[in-house]
């Protein structure tokens, strides 16, 4: 989809790769323009692709008319190697807080792609305190040079996580830090009284994702300096059964009686050894097997 008009540009050379600072500035400027509801403030490429919750649309539509504020303590993940930057935090729509994740693709200093995932209060649980939620600070902490995982190690950790979820047979392919935490829409899902199993690895070993029929995902953003990746994709729930049995023999009711898909944007924090220590997911419920407007 094309965009025309008087568009601003950043003070960067036309063919110069956008470094970490450049990507961060573009993400911050984007969010400020979103709150101002003025897309003309931004440096757009000649051809732009834009989506909200997997629906392709024109820039300026939908949340460009509803967002009234955004978090000042969001997590920004910059990937100069791929030209992608992700912004994850909170937005307010006419004062109502929602969890928000976004990926921007920058080419020659201009925005060529914007992929957004927004999780509002309406819908199936979990949904935490969006207004007061802050990501774990480890997502923004740079790792010592000798302790950084390579891009390949980070990508493999994410791949093995989703492979474990999709198999749903108690086999865990991913490595986890013993203190790993998993958060869904602002709610800690693997510790506390309401957790069905304690620990990131334990939940996979127990088979608590048994009603997931398939996983479609991409890992377009990797920040090796911080050991962080952002994955985008879908959990597809066919819900052919209304209950499932875990590997330890417990029976659980399925969360819904109808098919649906979760469109997720997920932060991963990976150690130098390739162990996952944080998983933080934003995921709204969409129609079952909704098509992705992005390559999977």
LOFIKOL-566737 format. One record per residue (C-alpha): residue number from 1; residue in one letter; x negated, y, z. Coordinates in Angstrom, 2 decimals. Layout:
<pts>
@seq->NUM | type->A | east->X | north->Y | up->Z
...
</pts>
This chain:
<pts>
@seq->1 | type->X | east->0.00 | north->0.00 | up->0.00
@seq->2 | type->X | east->-1.39 | north->3.35 | up->-0.94
@seq->3 | type->X | east->-1.51 | north->6.61 | up->0.99
@seq->4 | type->X | east->-1.99 | north->10.03 | up->-0.52
@seq->5 | type->X | east->-2.19 | north->13.51 | up->0.95
@seq->6 | type->X | east->-4.62 | north->15.85 | up->2.67
@seq->7 | type->X | east->-6.61 | north->13.36 | up->4.75
@seq->8 | type->X | east->-9.48 | north->14.24 | up->7.07
@seq->9 | type->X | east->-12.85 | north->12.50 | up->7.00
@seq->10 | type->X | east->-15.45 | north->11.68 | up->9.60
@seq->11 | type->X | east->-18.90 | north->13.27 | up->9.31
@seq->12 | type->X | east->-20.56 | north->10.11 | up->7.97
@seq->13 | type->X | east->-22.22 | north->9.41 | up->4.65
@seq->14 | type->X | east->-19.89 | north->7.78 | up->2.11
@seq->15 | type->X | east->-21.79 | north->4.52 | up->1.72
@seq->16 | type->X | east->-23.23 | north->4.34 | up->5.23
@seq->17 | type->X | east->-22.08 | north->1.40 | up->7.42
@seq->18 | type->X | east->-19.97 | north->2.44 | up->10.40
@seq->19 | type->X | east->-21.98 | north->1.68 | up->13.56
@seq->20 | type->X | east->-20.63 | north->1.05 | up->17.07
@seq->21 | type->X | east->-20.19 | north->4.74 | up->17.86
@seq->22 | type->X | east->-18.52 | north->5.43 | up->14.51
@seq->23 | type->X | east->-16.06 | north->2.53 | up->14.94
@seq->24 | type->X | east->-15.25 | north->3.55 | up->18.52
@seq->25 | type->X | east->-14.59 | north->7.14 | up->17.47
@seq->26 | type->X | east->-12.26 | north->6.03 | up->14.70
@seq->27 | type->X | east->-10.29 | north->3.80 | up->17.08
@seq->28 | type->X | east->-9.95 | north->6.63 | up->19.60
@seq->29 | type->X | east->-8.96 | north->9.13 | up->16.91
@seq->30 | type->X | east->-6.40 | north->6.66 | up->15.59
@seq->31 | type->X | east->-4.74 | north->6.29 | up->18.97
@seq->32 | type->X | east->-4.64 | north->10.06 | up->19.48
@seq->33 | type->X | east->-3.08 | north->10.48 | up->16.04
@seq->34 | type->X | east->-0.54 | north->7.76 | up->16.86
@seq->35 | type->X | east->0.56 | north->9.61 | up->20.00
@seq->36 | type->X | east->0.70 | north->12.87 | up->18.01
@seq->37 | type->X | east->2.75 | north->10.96 | up->15.38
@seq->38 | type->X | east->0.56 | north->12.45 | up->12.67
@seq->39 | type->X | east->-1.19 | north->9.91 | up->10.41
@seq->40 | type->X | east->-2.54 | north->12.74 | up->8.25
@seq->41 | type->X | east->-5.23 | north->13.41 | up->10.86
@seq->42 | type->X | east->-7.09 | north->10.23 | up->9.93
@seq->43 | type->X | east->-9.62 | north->9.23 | up->7.24
@seq->44 | type->X | east->-7.71 | north->6.74 | up->5.08
@seq->45 | type->X | east->-9.12 | north->4.65 | up->2.26
@seq->46 | type->X | east->-7.52 | north->4.96 | up->-1.17
@seq->47 | type->X | east->-5.70 | north->1.65 | up->-0.59
@seq->48 | type->X | east->-4.51 | north->0.70 | up->2.91
@seq->49 | type->X | east->-2.85 | north->-2.40 | up->4.36
@seq->50 | type->X | east->-0.84 | north->-1.99 | up->7.56
@seq->51 | type->X | east->1.28 | north->-4.33 | up->9.68
@seq->52 | type->X | east->3.18 | north->-4.34 | up->12.98
@seq->53 | type->X | east->3.98 | north->-7.71 | up->14.59
@seq->54 | type->X | east->3.29 | north->-9.42 | up->11.24
@seq->55 | type->X | east->5.56 | north->-7.16 | up->9.18
@seq->56 | type->X | east->3.78 | north->-5.23 | up->6.40
@seq->57 | type->X | east->4.94 | north->-1.63 | up->6.23
@seq->58 | type->X | east->3.92 | north->1.89 | up->5.39
@seq->59 | type->X | east->1.69 | north->3.90 | up->7.70
@seq->60 | type->X | east->3.90 | north->6.42 | up->9.49
@seq->61 | type->X | east->6.81 | north->4.02 | up->9.99
@seq->62 | type->X | east->7.99 | north->2.21 | up->13.17
@seq->63 | type->X | east->5.71 | north->2.89 | up->16.18
@seq->64 | type->X | east->4.41 | north->6.03 | up->14.48
@seq->65 | type->X | east->7.73 | north->7.52 | up->15.54
@seq->66 | type->X | east->8.12 | north->5.92 | up->18.98
@seq->67 | type->X | east->4.71 | north->6.00 | up->20.72
@seq->68 | type->X | east->4.48 | north->8.83 | up->23.22
@seq->69 | type->X | east->1.26 | north->7.96 | up->25.09
@seq->70 | type->X | east->-1.60 | north->5.51 | up->25.41
@seq->71 | type->X | east->-3.96 | north->4.19 | up->28.06
@seq->72 | type->X | east->-7.19 | north->6.11 | up->28.61
@seq->73 | type->X | east->-8.96 | north->3.01 | up->29.97
@seq->74 | type->X | east->-8.36 | north->0.67 | up->27.04
@seq->75 | type->X | east->-10.83 | north->-1.98 | up->25.92
@seq->76 | type->X | east->-12.53 | north->-1.23 | up->22.60
@seq->77 | type->X | east->-14.40 | north->-4.01 | up->20.80
@seq->78 | type->X | east->-16.64 | north->-2.82 | up->17.96
@seq->79 | type->X | east->-18.08 | north->-5.14 | up->15.31
@seq->80 | type->X | east->-20.36 | north->-3.18 | up->12.97
@seq->81 | type->X | east->-21.33 | north->-6.37 | up->11.12
@seq->82 | type->X | east->-17.77 | north->-6.85 | up->9.82
@seq->83 | type->X | east->-16.64 | north->-3.21 | up->9.93
@seq->84 | type->X | east->-13.82 | north->-4.07 | up->12.34
@seq->85 | type->X | east->-12.88 | north->-2.47 | up->15.64
@seq->86 | type->X | east->-10.17 | north->-3.54 | up->18.08
@seq->87 | type->X | east->-8.33 | north->-1.41 | up->20.65
@seq->88 | type->X | east->-6.41 | north->-3.22 | up->23.41
@seq->89 | type->X | east->-4.48 | north->-1.54 | up->26.19
@seq->90 | type->X | east->-1.15 | north->0.10 | up->26.87
@seq->91 | type->X | east->1.09 | north->2.34 | up->24.82
@seq->92 | type->X | east->4.24 | north->4.15 | up->25.95
@seq->93 | type->X | east->7.27 | north->4.28 | up->23.67
@seq->94 | type->X | east->9.43 | north->7.19 | up->24.81
@seq->95 | type->X | east->8.01 | north->6.55 | up->28.27
@seq->96 | type->X | east->8.50 | north->2.74 | up->28.24
@seq->97 | type->X | east->5.12 | north->0.95 | up->28.64
@seq->98 | type->X | east->4.14 | north->-1.94 | up->26.37
@seq->99 | type->X | east->1.05 | north->-4.06 | up->25.81
@seq->100 | type->X | east->-0.69 | north->-3.11 | up->22.56
@seq->101 | type->X | east->-3.51 | north->-4.57 | up->20.49
@seq->102 | type->X | east->-4.85 | north->-3.27 | up->17.21
@seq->103 | type->X | east->-7.53 | north->-4.09 | up->14.66
@seq->104 | type->X | east->-8.89 | north->-1.49 | up->12.24
@seq->105 | type->X | east->-11.05 | north->-2.35 | up->9.24
@seq->106 | type->X | east->-13.36 | north->0.50 | up->8.23
@seq->107 | type->X | east->-14.97 | north->0.71 | up->4.78
@seq->108 | type->X | east->-17.32 | north->3.61 | up->3.98
@seq->109 | type->X | east->-16.08 | north->5.52 | up->7.01
@seq->110 | type->X | east->-12.41 | north->5.22 | up->6.04
@seq->111 | type->X | east->-9.56 | north->3.12 | up->7.42
@seq->112 | type->X | east->-8.64 | north->0.34 | up->4.99
@seq->113 | type->X | east->-6.67 | north->-2.04 | up->7.25
@seq->114 | type->X | east->-4.63 | north->-1.73 | up->10.46
@seq->115 | type->X | east->-3.20 | north->-4.82 | up->12.18
@seq->116 | type->X | east->-1.09 | north->-4.17 | up->15.26
@seq->117 | type->X | east->0.48 | north->-6.45 | up->17.85
@seq->118 | type->X | east->2.83 | north->-4.93 | up->20.42
@seq->119 | type->X | east->4.52 | north->-6.77 | up->23.30
@seq->120 | type->X | east->7.47 | north->-4.95 | up->24.79
@seq->121 | type->X | east->9.34 | north->-5.69 | up->28.02
@seq->122 | type->X | east->12.23 | north->-7.32 | up->26.19
@seq->123 | type->X | east->11.77 | north->-11.02 | up->25.41
@seq->124 | type->X | east->10.65 | north->-14.23 | up->27.11
@seq->125 | type->X | east->8.29 | north->-14.13 | up->30.09
@seq->126 | type->X | east->5.57 | north->-13.62 | up->31.07
@seq->127 | type->X | east->5.49 | north->-9.83 | up->31.14
@seq->128 | type->X | east->3.43 | north->-8.08 | up->33.79
@seq->129 | type->X | east->2.96 | north->-4.52 | up->34.95
@seq->130 | type->X | east->2.13 | north->-2.90 | up->31.63
@seq->131 | type->X | east->1.97 | north->0.58 | up->33.15
@seq->132 | type->X | east->-0.74 | north->-0.34 | up->35.65
@seq->133 | type->X | east->-2.57 | north->-3.07 | up->33.77
@seq->134 | type->X | east->-6.31 | north->-2.80 | up->33.13
@seq->135 | type->X | east->-8.43 | north->-5.43 | up->31.39
@seq->136 | type->X | east->-11.22 | north->-7.06 | up->33.37
@seq->137 | type->X | east->-14.23 | north->-4.76 | up->33.15
@seq->138 | type->X | east->-16.45 | north->-7.61 | up->31.95
@seq->139 | type->X | east->-14.95 | north->-7.17 | up->28.48
@seq->140 | type->X | east->-16.66 | north->-3.77 | up->28.28
@seq->141 | type->X | east->-19.94 | north->-4.71 | up->29.98
@seq->142 | type->X | east->-22.95 | north->-5.22 | up->27.70
@seq->143 | type->X | east->-24.95 | north->-8.38 | up->28.37
@seq->144 | type->X | east->-28.73 | north->-8.44 | up->28.83
@seq->145 | type->X | east->-30.39 | north->-9.09 | up->25.48
@seq->146 | type->X | east->-31.66 | north->-12.53 | up->26.54
@seq->147 | type->X | east->-28.22 | north->-13.57 | up->27.82
@seq->148 | type->X | east->-26.22 | north->-12.71 | up->24.71
@seq->149 | type->X | east->-24.52 | north->-15.48 | up->22.74
@seq->150 | type->X | east->-24.92 | north->-15.36 | up->18.97
@seq->151 | type->X | east->-21.98 | north->-14.55 | up->16.72
@seq->152 | type->X | east->-21.88 | north->-18.24 | up->15.74
@seq->153 | type->X | east->-21.72 | north->-19.34 | up->19.39
@seq->154 | type->X | east->-18.89 | north->-16.91 | up->20.14
@seq->155 | type->X | east->-16.91 | north->-17.99 | up->17.07
@seq->156 | type->X | east->-17.40 | north->-21.67 | up->17.96
@seq->157 | type->X | east->-16.16 | north->-21.08 | up->21.52
@seq->158 | type->X | east->-12.95 | north->-19.50 | up->20.22
@seq->159 | type->X | east->-12.48 | north->-22.22 | up->17.60
@seq->160 | type->X | east->-12.90 | north->-24.95 | up->20.21
@seq->161 | type->X | east->-10.42 | north->-23.24 | up->22.52
@seq->162 | type->X | east->-7.68 | north->-23.27 | up->19.91
@seq->163 | type->X | east->-8.66 | north->-26.78 | up->18.81
@seq->164 | type->X | east->-8.08 | north->-27.91 | up->22.40
@seq->165 | type->X | east->-4.68 | north->-26.17 | up->22.53
@seq->166 | type->X | east->-3.56 | north->-27.67 | up->19.23
@seq->167 | type->X | east->-4.59 | north->-31.25 | up->20.10
@seq->168 | type->X | east->-2.65 | north->-31.15 | up->23.39
@seq->169 | type->X | east->-3.92 | north->-34.55 | up->24.47
@seq->170 | type->X | east->-6.07 | north->-33.60 | up->27.44
@seq->171 | type->X | east->-9.28 | north->-33.41 | up->25.43
@seq->172 | type->X | east->-11.14 | north->-30.15 | up->26.02
@seq->173 | type->X | east->-13.55 | north->-29.12 | up->23.27
@seq->174 | type->X | east->-14.37 | north->-25.69 | up->24.68
@seq->175 | type->X | east->-16.71 | north->-24.96 | up->27.58
@seq->176 | type->X | east->-15.41 | north->-22.83 | up->30.44
@seq->177 | type->X | east->-17.03 | north->-20.88 | up->33.22
@seq->178 | type->X | east->-15.79 | north->-22.29 | up->36.58
@seq->179 | type->X | east->-14.31 | north->-18.87 | up->37.43
@seq->180 | type->X | east->-12.50 | north->-18.49 | up->34.08
@seq->181 | type->X | east->-9.25 | north->-16.53 | up->34.18
@seq->182 | type->X | east->-6.48 | north->-16.57 | up->31.57
@seq->183 | type->X | east->-4.05 | north->-13.64 | up->31.32
@seq->184 | type->X | east->-0.85 | north->-13.49 | up->29.28
@seq->185 | type->X | east->0.85 | north->-10.13 | up->28.79
@seq->186 | type->X | east->-0.68 | north->-8.82 | up->32.00
@seq->187 | type->X | east->0.07 | north->-11.92 | up->34.12
@seq->188 | type->X | east->-2.69 | north->-14.21 | up->35.42
@seq->189 | type->X | east->-1.63 | north->-17.63 | up->34.15
@seq->190 | type->X | east->-4.17 | north->-20.06 | up->35.59
@seq->191 | type->X | east->-4.39 | north->-19.10 | up->39.28
@seq->192 | type->X | east->-1.93 | north->-18.39 | up->42.06
@seq->193 | type->X | east->1.33 | north->-19.93 | up->43.22
@seq->194 | type->X | east->3.05 | north->-19.84 | up->39.83
@seq->195 | type->X | east->0.27 | north->-21.54 | up->37.85
@seq->196 | type->X | east->1.21 | north->-25.03 | up->36.62
@seq->197 | type->X | east->-2.45 | north->-26.01 | up->36.86
@seq->198 | type->X | east->-5.44 | north->-24.18 | up->38.30
@seq->199 | type->X | east->-8.35 | north->-23.20 | up->36.07
@seq->200 | type->X | east->-8.70 | north->-22.66 | up->32.32
@seq->201 | type->X | east->-10.11 | north->-26.13 | up->31.65
@seq->202 | type->X | east->-7.61 | north->-27.83 | up->33.98
@seq->203 | type->X | east->-4.64 | north->-26.44 | up->32.08
@seq->204 | type->X | east->-5.96 | north->-27.92 | up->28.86
@seq->205 | type->X | east->-6.86 | north->-31.25 | up->30.47
@seq->206 | type->X | east->-3.37 | north->-31.45 | up->31.94
@seq->207 | type->X | east->-1.75 | north->-30.83 | up->28.56
@seq->208 | type->X | east->0.29 | north->-27.79 | up->29.54
@seq->209 | type->X | east->0.35 | north->-26.63 | up->25.91
@seq->210 | type->X | east->2.07 | north->-29.81 | up->24.76
@seq->211 | type->X | east->4.99 | north->-27.96 | up->23.18
@seq->212 | type->X | east->2.68 | north->-26.04 | up->20.83
@seq->213 | type->X | east->3.20 | north->-27.55 | up->17.40
@seq->214 | type->X | east->0.37 | north->-25.72 | up->15.65
@seq->215 | type->X | east->-2.12 | north->-22.88 | up->15.90
@seq->216 | type->X | east->-3.02 | north->-20.44 | up->13.12
@seq->217 | type->X | east->-5.80 | north->-18.01 | up->13.91
@seq->218 | type->X | east->-8.62 | north->-15.77 | up->12.70
@seq->219 | type->X | east->-11.56 | north->-14.23 | up->14.57
@seq->220 | type->X | east->-12.14 | north->-10.94 | up->12.71
@seq->221 | type->X | east->-13.83 | north->-9.04 | up->15.56
@seq->222 | type->X | east->-17.00 | north->-10.23 | up->17.35
@seq->223 | type->X | east->-19.10 | north->-8.03 | up->19.62
@seq->224 | type->X | east->-22.27 | north->-10.00 | up->20.33
@seq->225 | type->X | east->-23.70 | north->-7.31 | up->22.62
@seq->226 | type->X | east->-20.85 | north->-7.87 | up->25.04
@seq->227 | type->X | east->-20.13 | north->-11.51 | up->24.25
@seq->228 | type->X | east->-16.58 | north->-10.64 | up->23.25
@seq->229 | type->X | east->-14.32 | north->-11.72 | up->20.41
@seq->230 | type->X | east->-10.77 | north->-10.78 | up->19.41
@seq->231 | type->X | east->-8.66 | north->-13.45 | up->17.74
@seq->232 | type->X | east->-5.38 | north->-12.83 | up->15.93
@seq->233 | type->X | east->-2.88 | north->-15.52 | up->15.00
@seq->234 | type->X | east->0.13 | north->-17.61 | up->15.99
@seq->235 | type->X | east->1.22 | north->-20.38 | up->18.29
@seq->236 | type->X | east->4.05 | north->-22.21 | up->16.50
@seq->237 | type->X | east->6.63 | north->-23.89 | up->18.77
@seq->238 | type->X | east->8.96 | north->-26.25 | up->16.84
@seq->239 | type->X | east->10.82 | north->-27.20 | up->20.07
@seq->240 | type->X | east->12.00 | north->-30.55 | up->18.75
@seq->241 | type->X | east->12.18 | north->-31.69 | up->22.37
@seq->242 | type->X | east->13.57 | north->-29.79 | up->25.35
@seq->243 | type->X | east->10.94 | north->-31.14 | up->27.74
@seq->244 | type->X | east->7.44 | north->-32.60 | up->27.67
@seq->245 | type->X | east->5.24 | north->-34.76 | up->29.88
@seq->246 | type->X | east->1.73 | north->-33.71 | up->30.90
@seq->247 | type->X | east->-1.27 | north->-36.02 | up->30.94
@seq->248 | type->X | east->-0.89 | north->-36.44 | up->34.71
@seq->249 | type->X | east->2.69 | north->-37.66 | up->34.33
@seq->250 | type->X | east->4.62 | north->-34.51 | up->35.28
@seq->251 | type->X | east->7.70 | north->-33.43 | up->33.34
@seq->252 | type->X | east->8.20 | north->-29.81 | up->32.30
@seq->253 | type->X | east->11.14 | north->-28.12 | up->30.64
@seq->254 | type->X | east->10.30 | north->-26.30 | up->27.42
@seq->255 | type->X | east->10.49 | north->-22.53 | up->27.82
@seq->256 | type->X | east->13.12 | north->-22.22 | up->25.09
@seq->257 | type->X | east->15.59 | north->-24.47 | up->23.30
@seq->258 | type->X | east->14.89 | north->-22.95 | up->19.89
@seq->259 | type->X | east->11.88 | north->-22.75 | up->17.51
@seq->260 | type->X | east->9.72 | north->-19.63 | up->17.69
@seq->261 | type->X | east->6.17 | north->-18.38 | up->17.17
@seq->262 | type->X | east->3.97 | north->-16.23 | up->19.37
@seq->263 | type->X | east->1.96 | north->-13.66 | up->17.42
@seq->264 | type->X | east->-1.14 | north->-13.24 | up->19.56
@seq->265 | type->X | east->-4.07 | north->-10.89 | up->19.83
@seq->266 | type->X | east->-6.51 | north->-12.41 | up->22.31
@seq->267 | type->X | east->-9.67 | north->-11.16 | up->23.97
@seq->268 | type->X | east->-12.37 | north->-13.74 | up->24.77
@seq->269 | type->X | east->-15.41 | north->-13.18 | up->26.97
@seq->270 | type->X | east->-18.15 | north->-15.73 | up->26.25
@seq->271 | type->X | east->-21.37 | north->-16.32 | up->28.19
@seq->272 | type->X | east->-24.81 | north->-16.83 | up->26.66
@seq->273 | type->X | east->-24.35 | north->-20.60 | up->26.95
@seq->274 | type->X | east->-21.08 | north->-20.48 | up->25.03
@seq->275 | type->X | east->-18.77 | north->-20.87 | up->28.04
@seq->276 | type->X | east->-15.50 | north->-18.93 | up->28.06
@seq->277 | type->X | east->-15.03 | north->-16.86 | up->31.22
@seq->278 | type->X | east->-12.06 | north->-14.64 | up->30.33
@seq->279 | type->X | east->-9.04 | north->-15.09 | up->28.01
@seq->280 | type->X | east->-6.64 | north->-12.15 | up->27.79
@seq->281 | type->X | east->-3.68 | north->-12.46 | up->25.43
@seq->282 | type->X | east->-1.02 | north->-10.07 | up->24.12
@seq->283 | type->X | east->1.75 | north->-12.02 | up->22.39
@seq->284 | type->X | east->5.30 | north->-11.10 | up->21.31
@seq->285 | type->X | east->7.81 | north->-13.75 | up->20.27
@seq->286 | type->X | east->8.64 | north->-13.78 | up->16.55
@seq->287 | type->X | east->10.55 | north->-15.98 | up->14.11
@seq->288 | type->X | east->9.27 | north->-19.54 | up->13.83
@seq->289 | type->X | east->6.45 | north->-19.97 | up->11.28
@seq->290 | type->X | east->6.57 | north->-16.31 | up->10.28
@seq->291 | type->X | east->4.16 | north->-15.70 | up->7.43
@seq->292 | type->X | east->0.98 | north->-13.82 | up->8.19
@seq->293 | type->X | east->0.24 | north->-10.73 | up->6.08
@seq->294 | type->X | east->-3.46 | north->-11.43 | up->6.72
@seq->295 | type->X | east->-5.67 | north->-14.31 | up->5.64
@seq->296 | type->X | east->-5.83 | north->-17.13 | up->8.18
</pts>
